[in-house]
Amino acid sequence: MKLAVGFILITTEPGSEIWVREEVSKIDCVKGQWIVFGNHDLFVKVEAENEFELTKCIVQEIRSVEGIFETRTLIGAEI
């Protein structure tokens, strides 16, 4: 079974990087995360059974984490 995969670039409110990382790590669809430097603060890999579940996780769970200022989501596609 192929999983739906996405990557999220997260920009946090100043000083919220560690809090956001800890909260995001508690979300089931999150399979990896890395603090990054530059325009974004956190790089997150997400996986779900299908694109609907992936989107639901991103919109309802990840984007609702307090301290997140902005997200950019990249959904993996098979061509």
ChimeraX attribute file (.defattr): number of C-alpha atoms within 10 A of each C-alpha:
attribute: neighborCount
match mode: 1-to-1
recipient: residues
	/A:1	5
	/A:2	8
	/A:3	13
	/A:4	19
	/A:5	19
	/A:6	21
	/A:7	19
	/A:8	20
	/A:9	21
	/A:10	25
	/A:11	22
	/A:12	22
	/A:13	14
	/A:14	10
	/A:15	9
	/A:16	15
	/A:17	17
	/A:18	14
	/A:19	14
	/A:20	21
	/A:21	22
	/A:22	10
	/A:23	14
	/A:24	22
	/A:25	15
	/A:26	10
	/A:27	14
	/A:28	12
	/A:29	21
	/A:30	21
	/A:31	13
	/A:32	13
	/A:33	17
	/A:34	12
	/A:35	14
	/A:36	13
	/A:37	9
	/A:38	7
	/A:39	9
	/A:40	16
	/A:41	21
	/A:42	23
	/A:43	20
	/A:44	20
	/A:45	18
	/A:46	23
	/A:47	23
	/A:48	20
	/A:49	13
	/A:50	13
	/A:51	16
	/A:52	10
	/A:53	14
	/A:54	20
	/A:55	19
	/A:56	12
	/A:57	20
	/A:58	20
	/A:59	11
	/A:60	10
	/A:61	15
	/A:62	25
	/A:63	16
	/A:64	12
	/A:65	15
	/A:66	14
	/A:67	19
	/A:68	21
	/A:69	13
	/A:70	12
	/A:71	17
	/A:72	12
	/A:73	15
	/A:74	12
	/A:75	16
	/A:76	13
	/A:77	8
	/A:78	4
	/A:79	3
